[in-house]
Amino acid sequence: DDQIIWKYNIPENEVCYDTATDLVDQGCGYVISDSYGHQSYMQQAASENADVVFIAMTGDMAALSGLPNFKNAFNFTYQSRYVSGVVAGMKLAELVAGGKVADKNMDANGNIKLGYVGAYPYAEVVSGYTGFYLGVKSIVPNVVMDVTYTNSWYDPTSEAEAANALVSSGCIIISQHADSTGAPSACEALLQGGTTVYCVGYNVDMLSVAPKAALTSAQNDWSVYYTYAMGCMLSGEEIATDWAKGYADGAVMISALGESCAAGTA
């Protein structure tokens, strides 16, 4: 623990660069950032400190940068998104069979409406919601999905408002690529108030805030990457410029299934 310096709540602006260079000044040989918007500032710091390795988690600029000391890492999150979509699809099929899908939940072509609260229109968000949509569609073919962006990774109020708006437009299942409990909490309140709506979260188990509405969450196990990266540090091996692993390596998963999941989901 005494070999790791933690910096919390670093914004996606020049403060990230200042923080990264401060860590270099404190003697760190490896500097790791944890948000997509950090990477341009990490790249700048990497270009000025050739003897330090900079790792931008969820980034996608390392290979193009040409800097040997700039790395990217992310998981195959679209895989767990797909599986969580299958969970949602099974619930949706149960709702259809039980006559719980109303006319308001259908579009003019007879497709059932899904909603998705996205942070930004970045590749990781698009690939994730595509995976989720295809997972649902593998169970219930006649679905469409509306995506609303909050332009923030963490904004409980905006995420709740987006979820409420999507449900108001007729969406019966809500998922998210955002980090707060805003959307699940909103879905739980709506469900308790008599609206038929269920949700799939991201990163954390949402059952504590949405015990009835939450079905599961797509999750990452970052220990798989950190075990790999720190093993490279200890052995002196070079860390891969672009690293990504999924279910085959235990890097992605879904959280515990909620009590509202359809029979047979497990």
Kinemage of the C-alpha trace (Angstrom):
@kinemage 1
@onewidth
@group {chain A} dominant
@subgroup {mainchain}
@vectorlist {calphas} color= white
{ca asp a 1} P 0.000 0.000 0.000
{ca asp a 2} L 2.861 2.409 0.698
{ca gln a 3} L 3.946 2.113 -2.942
{ca ile a 4} L 0.646 3.416 -4.342
{ca ile a 5} L -0.438 7.071 -4.344
{ca trp a 6} L -4.156 7.617 -4.860
{ca lys a 7} L -5.747 10.725 -6.369
{ca tyr a 8} L -9.544 10.967 -6.275
{ca asn a 9} L -12.219 12.819 -8.267
{ca ile a 10} L -9.866 14.093 -10.959
{ca pro a 11} L -11.863 15.986 -13.634
{ca glu a 12} L -11.466 15.399 -17.358
{ca asn a 13} L -9.470 18.578 -17.980
{ca glu a 14} L -5.978 19.989 -17.476
{ca val a 15} L -6.187 19.041 -13.795
{ca cys a 16} L -5.595 15.479 -15.000
{ca tyr a 17} L -2.305 16.535 -16.641
{ca asp a 18} L -1.245 18.439 -13.523
{ca thr a 19} L -2.086 15.442 -11.356
{ca ala a 20} L -0.220 13.022 -13.606
{ca thr a 21} L 2.919 15.173 -13.597
{ca asp a 22} L 2.646 15.595 -9.829
{ca leu a 23} L 2.670 11.807 -9.478
{ca val a 24} L 5.782 11.691 -11.673
{ca asp a 25} L 7.422 14.298 -9.445
{ca gln a 26} L 6.607 12.085 -6.441
{ca gly a 27} L 8.552 9.247 -8.055
{ca cys a 28} L 5.814 7.105 -9.593
{ca gly a 29} L 7.019 4.858 -12.410
{ca tyr a 30} L 3.485 4.022 -13.562
{ca val a 31} L 0.553 6.437 -13.712
{ca ile a 32} L -2.949 5.070 -14.322
{ca ser a 33} L -6.089 7.080 -15.125
{ca asp a 34} L -9.621 5.698 -14.955
{ca ser a 35} L -11.852 7.746 -17.257
{ca tyr a 36} L -12.065 8.089 -21.031
{ca gly a 37} L -11.692 11.876 -20.975
{ca his a 38} L -8.387 11.659 -19.103
{ca gln a 39} L -6.464 10.139 -21.969
{ca ser a 40} L -5.455 13.231 -23.944
{ca tyr a 41} L -3.894 14.703 -20.782
{ca met a 42} L -2.221 11.381 -20.029
{ca gln a 43} L -0.808 11.346 -23.551
{ca gln a 44} L 0.580 14.845 -23.058
{ca ala a 45} L 2.252 13.771 -19.823
{ca ala a 46} L 3.591 10.622 -21.484
{ca ser a 47} L 5.165 12.658 -24.272
{ca glu a 48} L 7.102 14.666 -21.682
{ca asn a 49} L 8.157 11.802 -19.378
{ca ala a 50} L 9.604 9.002 -21.474
{ca asp a 51} L 10.822 6.999 -18.476
{ca val a 52} L 7.339 6.688 -16.926
{ca val a 53} L 4.531 4.415 -18.192
{ca phe a 54} L 1.092 6.030 -18.487
{ca ile a 55} L -1.986 3.804 -18.702
{ca ala a 56} L -5.330 5.291 -19.766
{ca met a 57} L -8.085 2.906 -18.744
{ca thr a 58} L -10.920 2.737 -21.325
{ca gly a 59} L -8.797 4.802 -23.732
{ca asp a 60} L -8.241 4.256 -27.445
{ca met a 61} L -5.413 6.608 -28.473
{ca ala a 62} L -2.273 4.769 -27.349
{ca ala a 63} L -1.467 2.875 -30.536
{ca leu a 64} L -1.973 5.939 -32.726
{ca ser a 65} L 0.120 8.109 -30.420
{ca gly a 66} L 3.331 6.289 -31.314
{ca leu a 67} L 4.495 6.668 -27.703
{ca pro a 68} L 5.989 3.429 -26.319
{ca asn a 69} L 5.208 4.526 -22.755
{ca phe a 70} L 1.490 5.220 -23.364
{ca lys a 71} L -0.934 2.309 -22.914
{ca asn a 72} L -4.675 1.613 -23.078
{ca ala a 73} L -6.753 -1.019 -21.298
{ca phe a 74} L -10.428 -1.898 -21.228
{ca asn a 75} L -12.567 -5.008 -20.960
{ca phe a 76} L -14.859 -6.618 -23.520
{ca thr a 77} L -17.789 -4.982 -21.752
{ca tyr a 78} L -20.042 -5.582 -24.751
{ca gln a 79} L -19.956 -9.285 -23.767
{ca ser a 80} L -21.498 -8.709 -20.338
{ca arg a 81} L -23.851 -6.179 -21.915
{ca tyr a 82} L -25.097 -8.897 -24.260
{ca val a 83} L -25.613 -11.341 -21.370
{ca ser a 84} L -27.449 -8.696 -19.334
{ca gly a 85} L -29.569 -8.105 -22.442
{ca val a 86} L -30.508 -11.780 -22.470
{ca val a 87} L -31.600 -11.408 -18.827
{ca ala a 88} L -33.734 -8.411 -19.821
{ca gly a 89} L -35.078 -10.263 -22.851
{ca met a 90} L -36.248 -13.153 -20.698
{ca lys a 91} L -38.074 -10.730 -18.420
{ca leu a 92} L -39.591 -9.015 -21.430
{ca ala a 93} L -40.807 -12.359 -22.804
{ca glu a 94} L -42.411 -13.043 -19.416
{ca leu a 95} L -44.133 -9.656 -19.512
{ca val a 96} L -45.425 -10.338 -23.020
{ca ala a 97} L -46.762 -13.748 -21.986
{ca gly a 98} L -48.430 -12.209 -18.943
{ca gly a 99} L -50.155 -9.486 -20.925
{ca lys a 100} L -48.166 -6.766 -19.183
{ca val a 101} L -46.975 -5.016 -22.361
{ca ala a 102} L -49.457 -2.220 -23.106
{ca asp a 103} L -50.117 -0.364 -26.335
{ca lys a 104} L -48.059 2.560 -25.026
{ca asn a 105} L -45.055 0.240 -24.871
{ca met a 106} L -45.263 -0.487 -28.612
{ca asp a 107} L -44.350 1.589 -31.627
{ca ala a 108} L -46.479 1.851 -34.786
{ca asn a 109} L -44.804 -1.243 -36.242
{ca gly a 110} L -45.552 -3.467 -33.257
{ca asn a 111} L -42.062 -3.293 -31.741
{ca ile a 112} L -41.646 -3.132 -27.966
{ca lys a 113} L -39.804 -0.046 -26.717
{ca leu a 114} L -36.554 -0.268 -24.760
{ca gly a 115} L -34.683 2.720 -23.293
{ca tyr a 116} L -30.973 3.298 -22.664
{ca val a 117} L -29.335 6.056 -20.621
{ca gly a 118} L -25.900 6.658 -22.142
{ca ala a 119} L -23.152 8.947 -20.908
{ca tyr a 120} L -21.532 10.037 -24.182
{ca pro a 121} L -21.740 8.900 -27.837
{ca tyr a 122} L -18.319 7.234 -27.536
{ca ala a 123} L -17.379 3.881 -29.032
{ca glu a 124} L -17.469 2.068 -25.680
{ca val a 125} L -21.014 3.308 -25.050
{ca val a 126} L -22.210 2.499 -28.570
{ca ser a 127} L -20.688 -1.005 -28.552
{ca gly a 128} L -22.183 -1.591 -25.108
{ca tyr a 129} L -25.723 -0.579 -25.944
{ca thr a 130} L -25.503 -2.504 -29.202
{ca gly a 131} L -24.544 -5.606 -27.221
{ca phe a 132} L -27.418 -5.065 -24.800
{ca tyr a 133} L -29.906 -4.528 -27.630
{ca leu a 134} L -28.783 -7.675 -29.446
{ca gly a 135} L -29.034 -9.645 -26.216
{ca val a 136} L -32.655 -8.595 -25.714
{ca lys a 137} L -33.390 -9.168 -29.399
{ca ser a 138} L -32.060 -12.734 -29.205
{ca ile a 139} L -35.020 -13.504 -26.924
{ca val a 140} L -37.685 -11.044 -28.148
{ca pro a 141} L -37.074 -10.143 -31.819
{ca asn a 142} L -39.592 -7.301 -32.108
{ca val a 143} L -37.862 -4.598 -30.066
{ca val a 144} L -36.592 -1.079 -30.715
{ca met a 145} L -34.380 1.008 -28.443
{ca asp a 146} L -34.133 4.738 -27.777
{ca val a 147} L -30.808 6.060 -26.426
{ca thr a 148} L -30.609 9.275 -24.402
{ca tyr a 149} L -27.232 10.852 -23.551
{ca thr a 150} L -26.540 12.750 -20.337
{ca asn a 151} L -23.058 13.992 -21.357
{ca ser a 152} L -21.688 12.912 -17.993
{ca trp a 153} L -20.351 9.660 -16.579
{ca tyr a 154} L -21.934 10.379 -13.209
{ca asp a 155} L -24.979 12.596 -12.791
{ca pro a 156} L -27.709 10.980 -10.672
{ca thr a 157} L -30.232 13.737 -11.392
{ca ser a 158} L -29.760 13.752 -15.175
{ca glu a 159} L -29.754 9.953 -15.316
{ca ala a 160} L -32.999 9.786 -13.320
{ca glu a 161} L -34.593 12.445 -15.538
{ca ala a 162} L -33.504 10.564 -18.672
{ca ala a 163} L -34.969 7.318 -17.334
{ca asn a 164} L -38.246 9.034 -16.424
{ca ala a 165} L -38.506 10.563 -19.890
{ca leu a 166} L -37.814 7.232 -21.588
{ca val a 167} L -40.467 5.489 -19.492
{ca ser a 168} L -42.918 8.300 -20.217
{ca ser a 169} L -42.361 7.653 -23.912
{ca gly a 170} L -43.336 4.014 -23.382
{ca cys a 171} L -40.062 2.201 -22.714
{ca ile a 172} L -40.651 -0.859 -20.528
{ca ile a 173} L -37.005 -1.916 -19.961
{ca ile a 174} L -34.277 0.643 -19.141
{ca ser a 175} L -30.532 0.033 -19.206
{ca gln a 176} L -27.608 2.388 -18.802
{ca his a 177} L -23.979 3.204 -19.485
{ca ala a 178} L -23.583 5.681 -16.663
{ca asp a 179} L -22.157 5.181 -13.211
{ca ser a 180} L -24.785 6.348 -10.738
{ca thr a 181} L -27.909 4.780 -9.270
{ca gly a 182} L -30.086 7.539 -10.766
{ca ala a 183} L -31.803 5.508 -13.469
{ca pro a 184} L -32.456 2.367 -11.342
{ca ser a 185} L -33.771 4.504 -8.480
{ca ala a 186} L -36.157 6.219 -10.877
{ca cys a 187} L -37.332 2.878 -12.259
{ca glu a 188} L -37.894 1.527 -8.747
{ca ala a 189} L -40.049 4.531 -7.828
{ca leu a 190} L -42.080 4.145 -11.014
{ca leu a 191} L -42.548 0.402 -10.491
{ca gln a 192} L -43.646 0.943 -6.883
{ca gly a 193} L -46.082 3.544 -8.194
{ca gly a 194} L -47.734 1.081 -10.538
{ca thr a 195} L -45.800 1.556 -13.812
{ca thr a 196} L -44.478 -1.628 -15.377
{ca val a 197} L -40.763 -1.006 -15.902
{ca tyr a 198} L -37.572 -2.935 -15.116
{ca cys a 199} L -33.926 -1.999 -15.410
{ca val a 200} L -30.399 -3.281 -15.990
{ca gly a 201} L -27.535 -1.351 -14.402
{ca tyr a 202} L -23.815 -0.927 -14.930
{ca asn a 203} L -20.705 -1.352 -12.759
{ca val a 204} L -22.443 -1.868 -9.410
{ca asp a 205} L -25.187 -4.159 -8.121
{ca met a 206} L -28.304 -1.971 -8.132
{ca leu a 207} L -30.464 -4.179 -5.897
{ca ser a 208} L -29.847 -1.976 -2.856
{ca val a 209} L -31.628 0.945 -4.562
{ca ala a 210} L -33.953 -0.979 -6.877
{ca pro a 211} L -34.772 -4.320 -5.205
{ca lys a 212} L -37.860 -4.915 -7.358
{ca ala a 213} L -36.956 -3.128 -10.599
{ca ala a 214} L -33.313 -4.139 -11.036
{ca leu a 215} L -32.713 -7.382 -12.932
{ca thr a 216} L -28.897 -7.385 -12.996
{ca ser a 217} L -25.929 -5.166 -13.883
{ca ala a 218} L -23.116 -5.582 -16.403
{ca gln a 219} L -19.869 -5.489 -14.436
{ca asn a 220} L -16.086 -5.448 -14.847
{ca asp a 221} L -13.507 -7.267 -12.736
{ca trp a 222} L -10.528 -4.925 -13.022
{ca ser a 223} L -8.340 -7.199 -10.899
{ca val a 224} L -7.698 -9.257 -14.035
{ca tyr a 225} L -5.950 -6.314 -15.702
{ca tyr a 226} L -4.181 -5.075 -12.585
{ca thr a 227} L -2.822 -8.559 -11.870
{ca tyr a 228} L -1.497 -8.666 -15.436
{ca ala a 229} L -0.091 -5.116 -15.423
{ca met a 230} L 1.547 -5.354 -12.016
{ca gly a 231} L 2.995 -8.717 -12.977
{ca cys a 232} L 4.627 -6.970 -15.938
{ca met a 233} L 5.901 -4.235 -13.639
{ca leu a 234} L 7.500 -6.769 -11.299
{ca ser a 235} L 9.068 -8.849 -14.089
{ca gly a 236} L 10.196 -5.914 -16.197
{ca glu a 237} L 8.059 -6.959 -19.166
{ca glu a 238} L 6.446 -4.341 -21.370
{ca ile a 239} L 2.732 -3.822 -20.799
{ca ala a 240} L 0.595 -4.342 -23.905
{ca thr a 241} L -0.242 -1.124 -25.757
{ca asp a 242} L -3.892 -2.200 -26.109
{ca trp a 243} L -5.202 -4.745 -23.604
{ca ala a 244} L -8.722 -6.152 -23.572
{ca lys a 245} L -10.175 -9.327 -22.076
{ca gly a 246} L -13.669 -10.624 -21.433
{ca tyr a 247} L -15.574 -13.642 -20.138
{ca ala a 248} L -12.876 -16.097 -21.179
{ca asp a 249} L -10.504 -14.501 -18.658
{ca gly a 250} L -13.054 -13.552 -16.002
{ca ala a 251} L -12.718 -9.837 -16.754
{ca val a 252} L -16.454 -9.233 -17.225
{ca met a 253} L -19.548 -10.621 -15.514
{ca ile a 254} L -23.051 -9.733 -14.411
{ca ser a 255} L -24.148 -9.039 -10.850
{ca ala a 256} L -26.538 -11.150 -8.794
{ca leu a 257} L -29.934 -11.647 -10.383
{ca gly a 258} L -32.814 -9.687 -8.859
{ca glu a 259} L -35.962 -11.295 -7.525
{ca ser a 260} L -37.980 -9.936 -10.466
{ca cys a 261} L -36.000 -11.917 -13.064
{ca ala a 262} L -37.985 -14.381 -15.137
{ca ala a 263} L -38.129 -18.017 -14.069
{ca gly a 264} L -35.209 -19.968 -15.524
{ca thr a 265} L -32.958 -16.940 -15.976
{ca ala a 266} L -30.101 -18.339 -13.862
